[in-house]
Amino acid sequence: QVQLVESGGGLVQAGGSLRLSCAASGRAISDSAMGWFRQAPGKEREFVAAINWSGGTTDYANDVKGRFTITRENAKKMVYLQMNSLKPEDTAAYYCAARLGYVDRNGYRYWGQGTQVTVSS
């Protein structure tokens, strides 16, 4: 079992930055791919970014590529999402997730409770 807790959300103006953190507890995540997803009101949850176990492979949704960066520190059981040049359309609840094996946009078994990001125009 893996428990995930997100933090770092908040209110920011358009063009600003936020850094989300995801703390894992329970079993180690060093063999897991980690991902960030988001869900805006009235919309389905969507993929944002993912990183493989070593941090050597990443994947980003097209609309965040170049603005967001996913990283991880396995020794600390931490995953981060650095979000720059934020836009109002980035407003959503952001979720951290874990899956065994390789980087993918689907098949995540463990999920956090989410942290809210609100970008004002």
Backbone hydrogen bonds, N-H to C=O, Kabsch-Sander energy under -0.5 kcal/mol:
donor,donor_aa,acceptor,acceptor_aa,energy
3,Q,25,S,-2.6
5,V,23,A,-2.0
7,S,21,S,-2.1
10,G,116,Q,-0.8
12,V,118,T,-2.6
14,A,120,S,-2.4
15,G,86,L,-3.2
16,G,13,Q,-2.2
18,L,83,M,-2.2
20,L,18,L,-0.5
20,L,81,L,-2.7
21,S,7,S,-2.7
22,C,79,V,-2.3
23,A,5,V,-2.8
24,A,22,C,-0.5
24,A,77,K,-2.7
25,S,3,Q,-2.3
27,R,1,Q,-2.5
32,S,29,I,-2.2
33,A,99,R,-2.6
34,M,51,I,-2.4
35,G,97,A,-2.7
36,W,49,A,-3.1
37,F,95,Y,-2.7
38,R,46,E,-2.4
39,Q,93,A,-2.2
43,K,40,A,-2.3
46,E,38,R,-3.2
48,V,36,W,-2.4
49,A,36,W,-1.7
50,A,59,D,-2.2
51,I,34,M,-2.6
52,N,57,T,-2.4
55,G,52,N,-0.6
59,D,50,A,-2.0
61,A,48,V,-2.6
64,V,61,A,-1.6
65,K,61,A,-1.2
67,R,64,V,-2.4
68,F,64,V,-2.4
69,T,82,Q,-2.3
71,T,80,Y,-1.6
73,E,78,M,-2.8
76,K,73,E,-0.7
77,K,73,E,-0.7
77,K,74,N,-0.8
78,M,73,E,-2.1
79,V,22,C,-1.9
80,Y,71,T,-2.7
81,L,20,L,-2.3
82,Q,69,T,-2.9
83,M,18,L,-3.3
83,M,81,L,-0.6
84,N,67,R,-2.0
84,N,82,Q,-0.6
85,S,15,G,-0.6
86,L,16,G,-2.3
90,D,87,K,-2.3
91,T,88,P,-1.8
92,A,117,V,-2.0
93,A,39,Q,-2.4
94,Y,115,T,-3.1
95,Y,37,F,-3.1
97,A,35,G,-2.4
98,A,110,Y,-2.0
99,R,33,A,-2.6
101,G,31,D,-1.7
109,R,98,A,-1.7
110,Y,98,A,-2.0
112,G,96,C,-2.3
113,Q,4,L,-0.5
115,T,94,Y,-2.0
117,V,92,A,-2.7
118,T,10,G,-2.9
120,S,12,V,-2.5
120,S,118,T,-0.6
